[in-house]
Structures are given as structure tokens and as C-alpha cells.
Amino acid sequence: MPRMGERASVAQWLVAPGSGFRLADVDASATPGAPGGKEATVAASGEVHATLGALQERLWAEDARSLLVVFQAMDAGGKDGTIKKVFTGVNPQGVEVTSFKAPTDEELAHDFLWRVHAKTPARGRIGIFNRSHYEDVLVARVHGLISDDERRARYDRINEFERLLTGAGTTVVKVMLHISRDEQAERLRRRLERPDKRWKFRKGDLAERERWDEYMVAFEDAIAATSTELAPWFVVPADKKWYRDWVVLQILVDALQKIDPQFPEPEEDLDGVVVR
């Protein structure tokens, strides 16, 4: 357990390539590595937030490399809340969030990655995918829209695509927010009961919930096939929101520290310049 001010090792949430990953081994309500209970962990998150903001400022100023953060989860898994909490205080000029919905007719007329590539982050920026190209192997599989051969081919194309991005200077971090079936039920009930949450509820969410076991198999298979050295998956226990936010902060700070962006030198010689 890290002490206040110490960084946690992100390896505990990493899906190592070829590790024989099993989603059933991840307890969605567990809090491994937390610096304490809710109060202590929320307090520790403040320091990590400050570090994230400082690193993002350097990334923006350097204008040479970028970070792509992919969030996937079941319905009510906390993607919106995570993005809101984790990126609070970060310079909005350097961040762009893209939410991928059901593909349009124009998007369906192209390959499944066509609409995604245009939304990857430019140099100096953090791009956030709230759902992503992985919908085209998760939903498509569960609903029988693609064959097993096509699914496996899409895994290969995704790995090639992410290799292309990393080769061009974009660090790719993929995060699955893993909630339990009971926690999803509770969150969906709250959406129905609260006027400020009711707008989020879709009757279709209940139909997808009935396919829970199929989605767990689809997630497990996709994560195992596409967690690579260049673009790893992290599976975050997300029943407890305070813990989820702290973990995601740890993962993002770790990724940015590895990028190690630097403030650039002034374009002009400023020696002797005096502002009067």
C-alpha cells in the first residue's frame, strides 16, 4: 500500500500480453493498492491531479507527441464520470473527448477504423475516446454482426492501427472500467429514480444487460487479443468510484511520465531582453 504522496505501481492493473487474462479473476469491488479508505484515497488523488495537470501542460507546450486514452465499459460503467473527475483542472485547450455512437450510413460505407483515425489526437494533445473502435468487436460479436474469422481479423487490424499511432508519436492507453452486474443494476435504478440522471436511461440498456455473460466473454477475448507492449490494456475495478478515479489518475500520470514532455526552448535569443 503506497503512503501519502507515493505513486502506486500500475502493473497491478495491467493486462500483460499473452498472460492468459481472465476477467473473472478481477474483483470489481476490490481496492488493491489504495492508500487507505475513501477519505485517504480522495485526499491522495489531489496530489496526483496536480501532477497530471503539470505533465499535460508540458505535453501541450512541447507540441511533439500525444496521448490517446481509450475508455470501455458496460452501460453505466462510469466512463462519463471518470472523464469528468479525472480531467478536472486540466487545460481544456489540450484535451478532446470523442464519443463514438452507432455508426452512420456514411461510416458503414467505409472500413470500421475509418471514422476513428480522424479523431486521434494531434501533437501536444490528449485524446479521450468514450467508447471506441472496440465497439466494433464487442457489440458486433455479441449481436452476431460479424463472423469469428472477421472478429479475429479485426483484432489484427486494431493492433496494426495502434502500432501505426505509436510509431507516429502517440502513446495509447486503454482502460476497461470493470463493474459488477449488481453494481450496474444499482446505477441503472438510480438513473430511473433521479430527475438529473433519468435522461441517461435507455430501455435498450436493459436488453444489453440481459447479454451480460456474452459481453464478459467478448471483453475478455478482445482484451487478451489486443493488449500489447505498445498499446496495453488496464482493467480497473470500478464499483467504487473514488477508487476508480484514483487508479485512472495513476495510469495516466505513469503514461505521461514515460513520455516525459519538456518545455521547448524559446524560438529567439532572449538574453538581455528587458521589459520596461
Secondary structure, DSSP 8 states (H G I E B T S, - for coil): ---TT----GGGGEE-TTS---GGGS-TT--TT-SSSHHHHHHHHHHHHHHHHHHHHHHHHH-S-EEEEEEEESTTSSHHHHHHHHTTTS-GGGEEEEE--S--HHHHTS-TTHHHHTTS--TT-EEEEES-TTHHHHHHHHTT-S-HHHHHHHHHHHHHHHHHHHHTTEEEEEEEEE--HHHHHHHHHHHHH-TTTGGG--HHHHHHHTTHHHHHHHHHHHHHHH--SSS-EEEEE-SSHHHHHHHHHHHHHHHHHHH-------SS--TT----
